[in-house]
């Protein structure tokens, strides 16, 4: 079982449809999006990033809890 999420998996875990919303959350909460590995050309591509699964899962759970009425 992988210990990381790629961008598509992270967006699905957070229930997001737009990459722009994902990147906005990443800028607002940098501690919730721990980068484990960068792949792609020069390591600068945002599409080739793998995020720590445990940290992102914790953030997703807190976010879901706060969204409930």
Secondary structure, 3 states (H helix, E strand, C coil): CCCEECHHHHHHHHCCCCHHHHHHHHHHCHHHCCEEEECCHHHCCHHHEEEEHHHHHHHHHHHHHHHCC
